[in-house]
Amino acid sequence: MARPRCGWAADPRFRDYHDREWGVASHDDRHLFEMLTLEGAQAGLSWATILAKREGYRRLFHGFEIERVARMSERDVARLLQDAAIVRHEGKIRTTIANARAALDVIEEHGSLDSFLWEFVGGRPKRNRWRSTAELPARTAESDAMSRELRRRGFSFVGSTICYAFLQATGMVDDHLTTCFRKRELAGDADPTRRSGPRQ
């Protein structure tokens, strides 16, 4: 018997991501930077496209090691623009590098991306209780605040809608529907937060 899932996870392209990662709290800086990058890369595209290219992004952006991405050069930009393993959008490629540099400034000030980004939800996952996908918001006060602050610090492709998708993806917000089996699993975990990214 099929387990009940959020409606969007009925698509088999999303099932593994939904079942293993979406909504699980992440405290790993590389994973947080990865998801911020991928959510920004999705702008104007489908999430299925980004998931299909995820391994390409990991390979070409050094496993999202922030310091290595921040050191990438104009030669790297030119090389990446020729590689179909990622979305070949010059603005998004340059943004990833610039965002890595901005992230290093955040880390220097706050000690980690983790400690900085989790401040926007008070340090703990916000667990919503939506009954249908139609109830899910596209943005919230938390995503508005995150977007404003990231932009102030020099980040790009971090509009409020992108930030809300990021909050959902990294478990800062748990938006699994009340009927979804993952809602029960995450709620039943004695320590629902993850200290490392999903690639560990």
VENCOR-V98464 format. One record per residue. N is the residue number from 1. RES is the residue in three letters. SS is DSSP state (alpha for helix, beta for strand, coil for the rest). PSI is psi as a letter, one per 30 degrees, with the letter a starting at -180 (* if undefined). D_LAST is the distance of its C-alpha to the last C-alpha in Angstrom with 2 decimals. Layout:
BEGIN
N RES SS PSI D_LAST
N RES SS PSI D_LAST
END
This chain:
BEGIN
1 MET coil k 30.02
2 ALA coil k 27.65
3 ARG coil k 25.65
4 PRO coil k 26.83
5 ARG coil l 24.61
6 CYS coil k 25.18
7 GLY alpha e 27.72
8 TRP alpha f 25.75
9 ALA alpha g 23.18
10 ALA alpha f 26.10
11 ASP coil k 25.44
12 PRO alpha f 23.27
13 ARG alpha f 21.63
14 PHE alpha f 20.02
15 ARG alpha e 19.48
16 ASP alpha e 15.89
17 TYR alpha e 14.89
18 HIS alpha e 17.27
19 ASP alpha f 16.29
20 ARG alpha f 12.53
21 GLU coil e 12.07
22 TRP coil k 15.53
23 GLY coil f 16.84
24 VAL coil k 13.84
25 ALA beta k 14.12
26 SER beta k 11.66
27 HIS coil g 12.36
28 ASP coil k 10.05
29 ASP alpha e 12.70
30 ARG alpha e 11.09
31 HIS alpha e 10.08
32 LEU alpha e 13.56
33 PHE alpha e 15.22
34 GLU alpha e 13.77
35 MET alpha e 15.15
36 LEU alpha e 18.34
37 THR alpha e 18.83
38 LEU alpha e 18.40
39 GLU alpha e 20.61
40 GLY alpha e 23.15
41 ALA alpha f 23.07
42 GLN coil f 23.95
43 ALA coil j 27.26
44 GLY coil g 30.01
45 LEU coil l 27.78
46 SER coil l 26.11
47 TRP alpha f 22.52
48 ALA alpha e 22.67
49 THR alpha e 23.45
50 ILE alpha e 20.50
51 LEU alpha e 17.98
52 ALA alpha f 19.74
53 LYS coil g 19.27
54 ARG alpha e 15.70
55 GLU alpha e 14.59
56 GLY alpha e 17.75
57 TYR alpha e 16.93
58 ARG alpha e 13.60
59 ARG alpha e 15.66
60 LEU alpha f 18.71
61 PHE coil h 17.34
62 HIS alpha h 15.36
63 GLY alpha g 11.83
64 PHE alpha h 13.42
65 GLU coil j 13.91
66 ILE alpha e 16.78
67 GLU alpha e 19.14
68 ARG alpha e 19.06
69 VAL alpha e 19.71
70 ALA alpha f 22.46
71 ARG coil f 24.15
72 MET coil k 24.49
73 SER coil a 28.19
74 GLU alpha e 30.86
75 ARG alpha e 30.46
76 ASP alpha e 26.82
77 VAL alpha e 28.04
78 ALA alpha e 30.69
79 ARG alpha e 28.33
80 LEU alpha e 25.89
81 LEU coil f 28.93
82 GLN coil f 29.66
83 ASP coil j 26.31
84 ALA coil g 26.17
85 ALA coil f 22.39
86 ILE coil l 22.35
87 VAL coil j 25.05
88 ARG coil i 27.77
89 HIS coil j 29.02
90 GLU alpha e 30.11
91 GLY alpha e 29.98
92 LYS alpha e 26.39
93 ILE alpha e 25.32
94 ARG alpha e 27.32
95 THR alpha e 26.03
96 THR alpha e 22.38
97 ILE alpha e 23.56
98 ALA alpha e 25.89
99 ASN alpha e 23.37
100 ALA alpha e 21.08
101 ARG alpha e 24.22
102 ALA alpha e 24.99
103 ALA alpha e 21.53
104 LEU alpha e 22.19
105 ASP alpha e 25.42
106 VAL alpha e 23.79
107 ILE alpha e 21.40
108 GLU alpha e 24.49
109 GLU alpha e 26.39
110 HIS alpha f 23.97
111 GLY coil f 21.44
112 SER coil l 18.47
113 LEU alpha e 18.10
114 ASP alpha e 16.70
115 SER alpha e 19.99
116 PHE alpha e 22.10
117 LEU alpha e 20.83
118 TRP alpha f 20.64
119 GLU alpha f 24.28
120 PHE alpha f 25.38
121 VAL alpha g 24.64
122 GLY coil g 25.76
123 GLY coil f 22.41
124 ARG coil l 21.82
125 PRO coil k 21.00
126 LYS beta j 24.22
127 ARG beta j 24.66
128 ASN coil l 27.25
129 ARG coil i 29.23
130 TRP coil k 30.19
131 ARG coil f 32.05
132 SER coil l 32.01
133 THR alpha e 30.19
134 ALA alpha f 33.46
135 GLU alpha f 33.03
136 LEU coil k 29.84
137 PRO coil l 30.79
138 ALA coil f 29.97
139 ARG coil l 29.98
140 THR coil l 30.61
141 ALA alpha e 31.88
142 GLU alpha e 28.37
143 SER alpha e 27.38
144 ASP alpha e 30.78
145 ALA alpha e 30.28
146 MET alpha e 26.83
147 SER alpha e 28.31
148 ARG alpha e 31.33
149 GLU alpha e 29.52
150 LEU alpha e 27.03
151 ARG alpha e 30.04
152 ARG alpha e 31.99
153 ARG coil g 29.37
154 GLY coil g 29.54
155 PHE coil l 26.73
156 SER coil l 27.78
157 PHE coil h 26.92
158 VAL coil h 26.21
159 GLY coil l 29.00
160 SER alpha e 28.99
161 THR alpha e 28.11
162 ILE alpha e 25.05
163 CYS alpha e 24.08
164 TYR alpha e 24.58
165 ALA alpha e 22.36
166 PHE alpha e 19.67
167 LEU alpha e 20.39
168 GLN alpha e 20.03
169 ALA alpha e 16.81
170 THR coil g 15.00
171 GLY coil g 16.73
172 MET coil f 19.26
173 VAL beta k 21.64
174 ASP beta j 21.29
175 ASP coil g 23.61
176 HIS coil k 23.09
177 LEU coil l 26.66
178 THR coil f 28.25
179 THR coil f 28.70
180 CYS coil k 25.07
181 PHE alpha f 23.32
182 ARG alpha f 20.19
183 LYS alpha e 22.52
184 ARG alpha e 23.44
185 GLU alpha e 19.98
186 LEU alpha e 18.77
187 ALA alpha f 22.14
188 GLY alpha f 22.09
189 ASP coil k 18.88
190 ALA coil e 20.13
191 ASP coil i 17.34
192 PRO coil f 16.30
193 THR beta k 14.36
194 ARG beta k 10.64
195 ARG coil f 9.95
196 SER coil l 6.65
197 GLY coil l 6.06
198 PRO coil f 5.53
199 ARG coil g 3.80
200 GLN coil * 0.00
END
